[in-house]
Amino acid sequence: MEKDRLTREIRPTSGLEPALRRDAPLAVLNILPWALLGAALMLAAFFAWRAYGPQDYGDPLATSLVAFEKQNRLTVFSAQLAPVVSSEDSRLLGLVESRQVAVIPAQVDYTLDLSGMDESRLAWDATAETLDILLPPVQVGRPNLDEARAQYLREGIWISRDAQDQLTRDNTRLAEQQASEQAENPVLMGLARSAARDAIRQNLAIPLSVAGYGNVTVDVRFEGEALPPSR
């Protein structure tokens, strides 16, 4: 009798397990359509905001100034020069004379000092999507003489070591002076300004494009230059 009662008590409980296992997948299937619908609504709202939402990407002037802050001095152009100079030396009351001709390669860098760039040098035209930039003058650096590659031609019956050192020092000074003068000729200065314009356009166009402004026109001019006629 006791055994039969225990059997009757256990059977109903064990009979519920298959039903529970069948109902669990059905509950998941009932929730799944609602979850998919919610995800679809969220995606639709996101794409609607991207298409029709506010398109305020911030201040283009601030974006440009951040690009300038990353480089206070920008090298925009380098010129390779080869000054040809000569010097003479006289010793022993003019009895011993010598002369040296030198060709000393030199490199001159042209730079822009961007440390003073602020909003007063930038103007944004939202209608034309054009950014006007007023740059400081291009600066010509000090010539860097490559005396290791210099070529010398010496003339004289006898050239002492002191005379040779003096000739070399004089030619170095003359070569630096001549290279500075050559670097400031209009042709090289024009090339340096053109390179500066291209460099600034590239340095600003990329940050503005990333910020969401698209293909912005960047007009670059230097101090003393007028705005383009179309502007």
MIVEXVEX-391103 format. One line per field, with one value per atom (N, C-alpha, C): residue in one letter; residue number from 1; x, y, z; atom name. Coordinates in steps of 0.1 Angstrom, whole numbers, padded with zeros to 4 digits. Example, Ala and Ser with C-alpha at 12.3 -4.5 7.8 and 13.67 -1.06 7.14 Angstrom:
2
type = A;A;A;S;S;S
seq = 1;1;1;2;2;2
xx = 0132;0123;0132;0128;0137;0129
yy = -0057;-0045;-0033;-0022;-0011;0000
zz = 0078;0078;0078;0071;0071;0079
atom = N;CA;C;N;CA;C
***
This chain:
231
type = M;M;M;E;E;E;K;K;K;D;D;D;R;R;R;L;L;L;T;T;T;R;R;R;E;E;E;I;I;I;R;R;R;P;P;P;T;T;T;S;S;S;G;G;G;L;L;L;E;E;E;P;P;P;A;A;A;L;L;L;R;R;R;R;R;R;D;D;D;A;A;A;P;P;P;L;L;L;A;A;A;V;V;V;L;L;L;N;N;N;I;I;I;L;L;L;P;P;P;W;W;W;A;A;A;L;L;L;L;L;L;G;G;G;A;A;A;A;A;A;L;L;L;M;M;M;L;L;L;A;A;A;A;A;A;F;F;F;F;F;F;A;A;A;W;W;W;R;R;R;A;A;A;Y;Y;Y;G;G;G;P;P;P;Q;Q;Q;D;D;D;Y;Y;Y;G;G;G;D;D;D;P;P;P;L;L;L;A;A;A;T;T;T;S;S;S;L;L;L;V;V;V;A;A;A;F;F;F;E;E;E;K;K;K;Q;Q;Q;N;N;N;R;R;R;L;L;L;T;T;T;V;V;V;F;F;F;S;S;S;A;A;A;Q;Q;Q;L;L;L;A;A;A;P;P;P;V;V;V;V;V;V;S;S;S;S;S;S;E;E;E;D;D;D;S;S;S;R;R;R;L;L;L;L;L;L;G;G;G;L;L;L;V;V;V;E;E;E;S;S;S;R;R;R;Q;Q;Q;V;V;V;A;A;A;V;V;V;I;I;I;P;P;P;A;A;A;Q;Q;Q;V;V;V;D;D;D;Y;Y;Y;T;T;T;L;L;L;D;D;D;L;L;L;S;S;S;G;G;G;M;M;M;D;D;D;E;E;E;S;S;S;R;R;R;L;L;L;A;A;A;W;W;W;D;D;D;A;A;A;T;T;T;A;A;A;E;E;E;T;T;T;L;L;L;D;D;D;I;I;I;L;L;L;L;L;L;P;P;P;P;P;P;V;V;V;Q;Q;Q;V;V;V;G;G;G;R;R;R;P;P;P;N;N;N;L;L;L;D;D;D;E;E;E;A;A;A;R;R;R;A;A;A;Q;Q;Q;Y;Y;Y;L;L;L;R;R;R;E;E;E;G;G;G;I;I;I;W;W;W;I;I;I;S;S;S;R;R;R;D;D;D;A;A;A;Q;Q;Q;D;D;D;Q;Q;Q;L;L;L;T;T;T;R;R;R;D;D;D;N;N;N;T;T;T;R;R;R;L;L;L;A;A;A;E;E;E;Q;Q;Q;Q;Q;Q;A;A;A;S;S;S;E;E;E;Q;Q;Q;A;A;A;E;E;E;N;N;N;P;P;P;V;V;V;L;L;L;M;M;M;G;G;G;L;L;L;A;A;A;R;R;R;S;S;S;A;A;A;A;A;A;R;R;R;D;D;D;A;A;A;I;I;I;R;R;R;Q;Q;Q;N;N;N;L;L;L;A;A;A;I;I;I;P;P;P;L;L;L;S;S;S;V;V;V;A;A;A;G;G;G;Y;Y;Y;G;G;G;N;N;N;V;V;V;T;T;T;V;V;V;D;D;D;V;V;V;R;R;R;F;F;F;E;E;E;G;G;G;E;E;E;A;A;A;L;L;L;P;P;P;P;P;P;S;S;S;R;R;R
seq = 1;1;1;2;2;2;3;3;3;4;4;4;5;5;5;6;6;6;7;7;7;8;8;8;9;9;9;10;10;10;11;11;11;12;12;12;13;13;13;14;14;14;15;15;15;16;16;16;17;17;17;18;18;18;19;19;19;20;20;20;21;21;21;22;22;22;23;23;23;24;24;24;25;25;25;26;26;26;27;27;27;28;28;28;29;29;29;30;30;30;31;31;31;32;32;32;33;33;33;34;34;34;35;35;35;36;36;36;37;37;37;38;38;38;39;39;39;40;40;40;41;41;41;42;42;42;43;43;43;44;44;44;45;45;45;46;46;46;47;47;47;48;48;48;49;49;49;50;50;50;51;51;51;52;52;52;53;53;53;54;54;54;55;55;55;56;56;56;57;57;57;58;58;58;59;59;59;60;60;60;61;61;61;62;62;62;63;63;63;64;64;64;65;65;65;66;66;66;67;67;67;68;68;68;69;69;69;70;70;70;71;71;71;72;72;72;73;73;73;74;74;74;75;75;75;76;76;76;77;77;77;78;78;78;79;79;79;80;80;80;81;81;81;82;82;82;83;83;83;84;84;84;85;85;85;86;86;86;87;87;87;88;88;88;89;89;89;90;90;90;91;91;91;92;92;92;93;93;93;94;94;94;95;95;95;96;96;96;97;97;97;98;98;98;99;99;99;100;100;100;101;101;101;102;102;102;103;103;103;104;104;104;105;105;105;106;106;106;107;107;107;108;108;108;109;109;109;110;110;110;111;111;111;112;112;112;113;113;113;114;114;114;115;115;115;116;116;116;117;117;117;118;118;118;119;119;119;120;120;120;121;121;121;122;122;122;123;123;123;124;124;124;125;125;125;126;126;126;127;127;127;128;128;128;129;129;129;130;130;130;131;131;131;132;132;132;133;133;133;134;134;134;135;135;135;136;136;136;137;137;137;138;138;138;139;139;139;140;140;140;141;141;141;142;142;142;143;143;143;144;144;144;145;145;145;146;146;146;147;147;147;148;148;148;149;149;149;150;150;150;151;151;151;152;152;152;153;153;153;154;154;154;155;155;155;156;156;156;157;157;157;158;158;158;159;159;159;160;160;160;161;161;161;162;162;162;163;163;163;164;164;164;165;165;165;166;166;166;167;167;167;168;168;168;169;169;169;170;170;170;171;171;171;172;172;172;173;173;173;174;174;174;175;175;175;176;176;176;177;177;177;178;178;178;179;179;179;180;180;180;181;181;181;182;182;182;183;183;183;184;184;184;185;185;185;186;186;186;187;187;187;188;188;188;189;189;189;190;190;190;191;191;191;192;192;192;193;193;193;194;194;194;195;195;195;196;196;196;197;197;197;198;198;198;199;199;199;200;200;200;201;201;201;202;202;202;203;203;203;204;204;204;205;205;205;206;206;206;207;207;207;208;208;208;209;209;209;210;210;210;211;211;211;212;212;212;213;213;213;214;214;214;215;215;215;216;216;216;217;217;217;218;218;218;219;219;219;220;220;220;221;221;221;222;222;222;223;223;223;224;224;224;225;225;225;226;226;226;227;227;227;228;228;228;229;229;229;230;230;230;231;231;231
xx = 0008;0000;0009;0018;0027;0035;0039;0046;0037;0024;0015;0012;0011;0008;0020;0032;0044;0044;0040;0041;0031;0018;0008;0013;0020;0024;0035;0044;0055;0051;0042;0038;0033;0024;0019;0030;0040;0051;0060;0063;0072;0065;0052;0045;0045;0048;0049;0061;0072;0085;0084;0079;0078;0070;0059;0051;0059;0067;0075;0085;0091;0101;0095;0082;0076;0072;0068;0064;0075;0088;0099;0102;0104;0107;0095;0083;0072;0072;0077;0078;0089;0100;0110;0106;0098;0093;0083;0075;0066;0073;0085;0092;0100;0105;0114;0109;0096;0091;0091;0088;0088;0102;0112;0126;0131;0127;0131;0125;0112;0105;0111;0115;0122;0135;0143;0156;0154;0143;0141;0137;0129;0125;0137;0146;0158;0166;0169;0176;0170;0157;0150;0151;0150;0152;0166;0176;0190;0192;0188;0190;0182;0170;0162;0169;0176;0183;0195;0202;0214;0210;0198;0194;0187;0179;0171;0174;0183;0186;0195;0198;0206;0220;0225;0238;0248;0248;0258;0270;0281;0293;0303;0299;0308;0313;0323;0329;0340;0340;0351;0363;0362;0374;0381;0374;0380;0387;0380;0386;0400;0400;0412;0423;0419;0430;0436;0428;0434;0444;0442;0452;0464;0463;0475;0483;0476;0482;0492;0489;0498;0512;0514;0527;0529;0537;0539;0548;0557;0565;0565;0562;0560;0570;0578;0588;0580;0580;0571;0580;0593;0601;0615;0624;0638;0645;0655;0663;0677;0682;0696;0704;0714;0722;0736;0744;0758;0766;0768;0776;0790;0795;0809;0816;0825;0832;0847;0854;0868;0874;0886;0892;0907;0913;0928;0935;0948;0956;0970;0975;0988;0996;1008;1017;1031;1039;1053;1054;1046;1046;1042;1034;1029;1038;1049;1057;1051;1042;1036;1021;1015;1001;0995;0983;0975;0960;0954;0940;0933;0920;0912;0898;0894;0881;0873;0861;0854;0839;0834;0820;0815;0806;0801;0786;0781;0767;0760;0748;0741;0726;0719;0705;0698;0688;0680;0666;0660;0646;0638;0626;0616;0605;0602;0592;0581;0571;0560;0559;0558;0556;0541;0535;0521;0517;0526;0523;0514;0513;0505;0491;0488;0475;0464;0454;0442;0430;0418;0406;0406;0414;0414;0420;0428;0434;0426;0414;0405;0391;0385;0372;0364;0352;0344;0332;0330;0318;0310;0299;0291;0283;0279;0272;0280;0292;0301;0310;0308;0317;0332;0336;0350;0356;0368;0376;0388;0389;0399;0410;0423;0434;0444;0447;0458;0470;0481;0493;0504;0513;0524;0534;0544;0553;0561;0566;0575;0589;0594;0607;0618;0629;0641;0650;0653;0662;0677;0685;0700;0705;0713;0719;0726;0724;0731;0742;0754;0765;0770;0772;0777;0792;0800;0814;0821;0815;0821;0820;0811;0811;0816;0823;0828;0840;0842;0853;0861;0874;0883;0894;0897;0908;0917;0930;0939;0950;0954;0965;0975;0987;0998;1011;1022;1035;1036;1033;1034;1022;1014;1003;1005;1007;1010;0996;0998;0986;0977;0983;0975;0968;0975;0969;0957;0959;0948;0936;0938;0927;0920;0928;0921;0913;0919;0911;0898;0899;0886;0876;0880;0871;0865;0873;0867;0857;0861;0851;0838;0839;0827;0818;0824;0816;0810;0817;0812;0801;0803;0793;0780;0781;0768;0761;0769;0763;0757;0764;0759;0746;0746;0735;0722;0724;0713;0707;0716;0711;0704;0710;0703;0690;0689;0676;0665;0668;0657;0654;0659;0655;0640;0634;0619;0615;0623;0618;0617;0627;0626;0616;0614;0604;0590;0588;0575;0572;0583;0581;0578;0584;0582;0567;0562;0549;0539;0541;0532;0532;0544;0544;0537;0538;0531;0516;0511;0497;0492;0499;0495;0495;0505;0506;0495;0491;0481;0467;0465;0452;0451;0461;0460;0459;0466;0465;0451;0444;0431;0420;0421;0410;0407;0417;0415;0407;0412;0404;0390;0388;0374;0366;0371;0364;0360;0370;0367;0356;0356;0346;0332;0331;0318;0314;0324;0321;0323;0327;0328;0340;0338;0348;0348;0355;0356;0367;0364;0374;0382;0396;0405;0413;0410;0418;0429;0441;0453;0459;0462;0469;0479;0489;0499;0496;0502;0501;0505;0496;0499;0492;0487;0479;0464;0458;0443;0436;0423;0414;0412;0409;0406;0395;0395;0384;0370;0369;0356;0350;0359;0355;0352
yy = -0012;0000;0013;0013;0024;0026;0016;0017;0022;0018;0023;0037;0042;0056;0065;0060;0068;0068;0057;0057;0067;0067;0076;0091;0094;0107;0112;0103;0106;0108;0100;0100;0113;0120;0133;0143;0143;0153;0150;0138;0134;0137;0136;0138;0152;0162;0176;0180;0173;0176;0177;0168;0169;0181;0184;0196;0209;0210;0222;0223;0212;0213;0217;0213;0217;0232;0237;0251;0261;0258;0267;0272;0264;0269;0278;0274;0282;0296;0298;0311;0319;0313;0320;0324;0316;0319;0331;0332;0343;0356;0356;0368;0373;0364;0367;0377;0376;0386;0400;0401;0415;0420;0412;0416;0421;0413;0417;0430;0432;0445;0457;0455;0466;0469;0459;0462;0469;0465;0472;0487;0489;0503;0512;0506;0513;0517;0507;0510;0520;0519;0529;0543;0544;0557;0563;0554;0558;0564;0556;0561;0573;0575;0587;0599;0597;0608;0612;0602;0605;0612;0609;0615;0629;0630;0642;0650;0645;0651;0664;0671;0683;0680;0688;0686;0696;0700;0709;0701;0703;0696;0704;0715;0723;0735;0741;0753;0750;0753;0750;0758;0770;0777;0771;0765;0758;0746;0739;0726;0730;0741;0745;0749;0756;0761;0749;0738;0726;0720;0720;0715;0724;0737;0745;0743;0740;0739;0727;0717;0705;0708;0719;0722;0737;0742;0756;0761;0753;0757;0746;0750;0741;0743;0733;0734;0731;0741;0739;0737;0740;0739;0739;0732;0731;0733;0741;0744;0739;0732;0728;0738;0744;0754;0749;0756;0752;0765;0773;0786;0783;0792;0791;0804;0803;0814;0813;0824;0823;0833;0831;0840;0840;0850;0851;0854;0850;0852;0857;0866;0872;0872;0867;0866;0871;0873;0878;0890;0900;0913;0911;0902;0900;0891;0886;0877;0863;0859;0846;0848;0845;0847;0834;0833;0820;0824;0815;0817;0803;0804;0791;0794;0785;0785;0773;0776;0765;0764;0752;0749;0741;0748;0742;0740;0727;0725;0730;0736;0741;0738;0736;0734;0746;0751;0762;0757;0758;0755;0767;0766;0777;0773;0781;0777;0787;0782;0791;0790;0802;0803;0804;0792;0792;0794;0798;0799;0811;0821;0832;0831;0820;0818;0818;0826;0827;0829;0831;0833;0845;0855;0867;0865;0854;0851;0841;0837;0827;0834;0831;0835;0824;0821;0810;0815;0811;0815;0802;0801;0789;0787;0798;0797;0790;0795;0790;0779;0775;0765;0767;0779;0783;0789;0785;0789;0797;0810;0819;0819;0817;0817;0828;0836;0846;0841;0839;0833;0844;0842;0851;0848;0857;0856;0843;0837;0826;0831;0823;0827;0818;0824;0817;0814;0801;0796;0799;0797;0798;0787;0790;0779;0768;0756;0745;0740;0744;0740;0726;0719;0705;0706;0709;0711;0697;0686;0673;0670;0676;0674;0686;0695;0707;0703;0711;0709;0721;0720;0731;0731;0743;0744;0755;0751;0761;0765;0777;0782;0789;0786;0793;0784;0791;0784;0776;0782;0775;0780;0770;0774;0767;0775;0770;0765;0758;0753;0764;0774;0786;0793;0794;0801;0793;0780;0771;0772;0772;0773;0786;0797;0810;0811;0805;0805;0797;0786;0778;0785;0792;0800;0811;0818;0829;0824;0813;0807;0802;0797;0792;0804;0815;0827;0832;0833;0838;0829;0816;0806;0808;0809;0811;0824;0835;0847;0846;0840;0838;0830;0819;0810;0817;0826;0833;0843;0849;0858;0850;0839;0831;0826;0822;0817;0827;0839;0850;0855;0849;0853;0850;0858;0857;0844;0836;0823;0814;0813;0803;0807;0820;0825;0822;0823;0819;0804;0796;0781;0778;0785;0783;0787;0798;0802;0792;0788;0778;0765;0761;0748;0751;0763;0766;0765;0771;0771;0756;0748;0734;0727;0729;0722;0726;0739;0744;0738;0738;0733;0718;0710;0696;0694;0702;0701;0704;0713;0717;0710;0706;0699;0685;0678;0665;0666;0675;0676;0681;0690;0695;0684;0676;0665;0654;0651;0642;0647;0660;0666;0667;0664;0663;0674;0683;0694;0691;0679;0675;0682;0685;0691;0706;0711;0725;0731;0743;0751;0759;0758;0765;0775;0788;0798;0803;0803;0806;0819;0829;0840;0845;0853;0858;0872;0877;0891;0900;0910;0919;0915;0903;0899;0901;0905;0908;0895;0896;0884;0882;0869;0866;0875;0878;0887;0881;0868;0862;0863;0866;0866;0881
zz = 0000;0000;0000;0008;0009;-0004;-0011;-0023;-0034;-0035;-0045;-0043;-0031;-0029;-0033;-0031;-0035;-0051;-0057;-0072;-0078;-0071;-0076;-0074;-0064;-0061;-0070;-0075;-0083;-0098;-0103;-0117;-0122;-0115;-0120;-0122;-0112;-0113;-0124;-0127;-0138;-0151;-0152;-0164;-0169;-0160;-0164;-0172;-0171;-0177;-0192;-0199;-0214;-0218;-0210;-0214;-0212;-0202;-0199;-0210;-0214;-0225;-0238;-0241;-0253;-0253;-0241;-0240;-0241;-0237;-0237;-0251;-0261;-0274;-0279;-0276;-0281;-0275;-0262;-0257;-0264;-0267;-0274;-0288;-0295;-0308;-0307;-0297;-0295;-0293;-0286;-0283;-0295;-0303;-0314;-0324;-0329;-0338;-0333;-0320;-0314;-0313;-0310;-0309;-0323;-0333;-0347;-0351;-0347;-0350;-0343;-0330;-0323;-0329;-0333;-0340;-0353;-0361;-0374;-0371;-0361;-0358;-0354;-0346;-0342;-0354;-0363;-0375;-0384;-0385;-0394;-0388;-0374;-0368;-0370;-0369;-0371;-0385;-0395;-0409;-0412;-0406;-0408;-0402;-0391;-0384;-0393;-0398;-0407;-0419;-0425;-0438;-0436;-0425;-0424;-0411;-0403;-0390;-0392;-0382;-0383;-0388;-0397;-0404;-0398;-0386;-0380;-0376;-0384;-0382;-0373;-0367;-0359;-0366;-0361;-0366;-0376;-0389;-0398;-0394;-0388;-0385;-0373;-0364;-0352;-0357;-0367;-0373;-0380;-0387;-0394;-0384;-0374;-0364;-0357;-0354;-0348;-0358;-0371;-0380;-0380;-0378;-0377;-0364;-0353;-0340;-0340;-0349;-0349;-0355;-0361;-0367;-0367;-0358;-0356;-0368;-0373;-0384;-0395;-0407;-0418;-0429;-0432;-0443;-0456;-0465;-0477;-0490;-0489;-0501;-0497;-0505;-0503;-0517;-0517;-0529;-0528;-0538;-0538;-0547;-0541;-0548;-0548;-0557;-0558;-0560;-0550;-0552;-0556;-0565;-0570;-0565;-0556;-0550;-0551;-0549;-0549;-0539;-0534;-0525;-0527;-0522;-0524;-0511;-0511;-0498;-0502;-0495;-0497;-0485;-0485;-0474;-0477;-0467;-0469;-0478;-0474;-0481;-0496;-0499;-0512;-0521;-0515;-0522;-0525;-0516;-0517;-0518;-0530;-0532;-0537;-0532;-0536;-0538;-0545;-0548;-0548;-0543;-0542;-0548;-0557;-0562;-0556;-0551;-0545;-0550;-0551;-0555;-0543;-0535;-0522;-0524;-0524;-0525;-0512;-0514;-0502;-0504;-0493;-0493;-0484;-0490;-0483;-0482;-0469;-0467;-0466;-0471;-0471;-0461;-0451;-0441;-0439;-0433;-0428;-0413;-0407;-0392;-0390;-0385;-0383;-0369;-0360;-0346;-0343;-0353;-0351;-0358;-0363;-0370;-0361;-0363;-0355;-0364;-0358;-0366;-0374;-0371;-0379;-0392;-0394;-0407;-0415;-0410;-0417;-0419;-0430;-0433;-0440;-0435;-0440;-0447;-0459;-0467;-0468;-0460;-0460;-0473;-0479;-0492;-0503;-0504;-0515;-0510;-0497;-0491;-0494;-0491;-0494;-0481;-0479;-0468;-0473;-0469;-0472;-0461;-0465;-0456;-0459;-0449;-0451;-0443;-0451;-0446;-0443;-0434;-0432;-0443;-0445;-0456;-0455;-0466;-0466;-0461;-0452;-0446;-0453;-0456;-0462;-0451;-0450;-0439;-0442;-0432;-0434;-0443;-0452;-0461;-0453;-0456;-0450;-0460;-0458;-0467;-0464;-0475;-0475;-0479;-0470;-0473;-0475;-0471;-0474;-0489;-0496;-0511;-0518;-0512;-0519;-0527;-0538;-0547;-0548;-0547;-0546;-0557;-0562;-0571;-0566;-0563;-0557;-0567;-0566;-0575;-0566;-0569;-0561;-0562;-0561;-0561;-0548;-0537;-0524;-0515;-0511;-0502;-0488;-0478;-0465;-0459;-0448;-0442;-0436;-0431;-0426;-0437;-0449;-0460;-0465;-0466;-0471;-0461;-0448;-0439;-0440;-0442;-0444;-0457;-0468;-0480;-0479;-0472;-0470;-0461;-0451;-0443;-0451;-0459;-0467;-0477;-0483;-0493;-0487;-0475;-0468;-0465;-0460;-0458;-0470;-0481;-0494;-0500;-0498;-0503;-0496;-0483;-0475;-0479;-0481;-0485;-0499;-0508;-0522;-0522;-0514;-0514;-0509;-0499;-0493;-0504;-0512;-0522;-0533;-0537;-0547;-0543;-0530;-0525;-0525;-0525;-0525;-0539;-0549;-0563;-0565;-0574;-0576;-0580;-0588;-0593;-0582;-0573;-0562;-0552;-0550;-0540;-0546;-0559;-0565;-0563;-0565;-0563;-0549;-0539;-0525;-0521;-0526;-0523;-0529;-0541;-0548;-0540;-0535;-0527;-0514;-0508;-0495;-0497;-0508;-0510;-0511;-0519;-0521;-0507;-0499;-0486;-0477;-0476;-0468;-0472;-0485;-0491;-0487;-0488;-0485;-0470;-0462;-0447;-0442;-0449;-0444;-0450;-0463;-0470;-0463;-0459;-0453;-0440;-0430;-0417;-0420;-0429;-0431;-0438;-0446;-0452;-0442;-0433;-0422;-0413;-0411;-0402;-0408;-0421;-0427;-0437;-0440;-0449;-0464;-0467;-0481;-0488;-0501;-0509;-0508;-0498;-0495;-0504;-0509;-0516;-0507;-0507;-0498;-0507;-0505;-0512;-0502;-0507;-0499;-0505;-0497;-0502;-0491;-0495;-0485;-0482;-0471;-0467;-0479;-0481;-0492;-0505;-0506;-0518;-0516;-0527;-0527;-0528;-0524;-0526;-0541;-0545;-0559;-0564;-0577;-0582;-0580;-0581;-0579;-0565;-0555;-0541;-0538
atom = N;CA;C;N;CA;C;N;CA;C;N;CA;C;N;CA;C;N;CA;C;N;CA;C;N;CA;C;N;CA;C;N;CA;C;N;CA;C;N;CA;C;N;CA;C;N;CA;C;N;CA;C;N;CA;C;N;CA;C;N;CA;C;N;CA;C;N;CA;C;N;CA;C;N;CA;C;N;CA;C;N;CA;C;N;CA;C;N;CA;C;N;CA;C;N;CA;C;N;CA;C;N;CA;C;N;CA;C;N;CA;C;N;CA;C;N;CA;C;N;CA;C;N;CA;C;N;CA;C;N;CA;C;N;CA;C;N;CA;C;N;CA;C;N;CA;C;N;CA;C;N;CA;C;N;CA;C;N;CA;C;N;CA;C;N;CA;C;N;CA;C;N;CA;C;N;CA;C;N;CA;C;N;CA;C;N;CA;C;N;CA;C;N;CA;C;N;CA;C;N;CA;C;N;CA;C;N;CA;C;N;CA;C;N;CA;C;N;CA;C;N;CA;C;N;CA;C;N;CA;C;N;CA;C;N;CA;C;N;CA;C;N;CA;C;N;CA;C;N;CA;C;N;CA;C;N;CA;C;N;CA;C;N;CA;C;N;CA;C;N;CA;C;N;CA;C;N;CA;C;N;CA;C;N;CA;C;N;CA;C;N;CA;C;N;CA;C;N;CA;C;N;CA;C;N;CA;C;N;CA;C;N;CA;C;N;CA;C;N;CA;C;N;CA;C;N;CA;C;N;CA;C;N;CA;C;N;CA;C;N;CA;C;N;CA;C;N;CA;C;N;CA;C;N;CA;C;N;CA;C;N;CA;C;N;CA;C;N;CA;C;N;CA;C;N;CA;C;N;CA;C;N;CA;C;N;CA;C;N;CA;C;N;CA;C;N;CA;C;N;CA;C;N;CA;C;N;CA;C;N;CA;C;N;CA;C;N;CA;C;N;CA;C;N;CA;C;N;CA;C;N;CA;C;N;CA;C;N;CA;C;N;CA;C;N;CA;C;N;CA;C;N;CA;C;N;CA;C;N;CA;C;N;CA;C;N;CA;C;N;CA;C;N;CA;C;N;CA;C;N;CA;C;N;CA;C;N;CA;C;N;CA;C;N;CA;C;N;CA;C;N;CA;C;N;CA;C;N;CA;C;N;CA;C;N;CA;C;N;CA;C;N;CA;C;N;CA;C;N;CA;C;N;CA;C;N;CA;C;N;CA;C;N;CA;C;N;CA;C;N;CA;C;N;CA;C;N;CA;C;N;CA;C;N;CA;C;N;CA;C;N;CA;C;N;CA;C;N;CA;C;N;CA;C;N;CA;C;N;CA;C;N;CA;C;N;CA;C;N;CA;C;N;CA;C;N;CA;C;N;CA;C;N;CA;C;N;CA;C;N;CA;C;N;CA;C;N;CA;C;N;CA;C;N;CA;C;N;CA;C;N;CA;C;N;CA;C;N;CA;C;N;CA;C;N;CA;C;N;CA;C;N;CA;C;N;CA;C;N;CA;C;N;CA;C;N;CA;C;N;CA;C;N;CA;C;N;CA;C;N;CA;C;N;CA;C;N;CA;C;N;CA;C;N;CA;C;N;CA;C;N;CA;C;N;CA;C;N;CA;C;N;CA;C;N;CA;C;N;CA;C;N;CA;C;N;CA;C;N;CA;C;N;CA;C;N;CA;C;N;CA;C;N;CA;C;N;CA;C;N;CA;C;N;CA;C;N;CA;C;N;CA;C;N;CA;C;N;CA;C;N;CA;C;N;CA;C;N;CA;C;N;CA;C;N;CA;C;N;CA;C;N;CA;C;N;CA;C
***
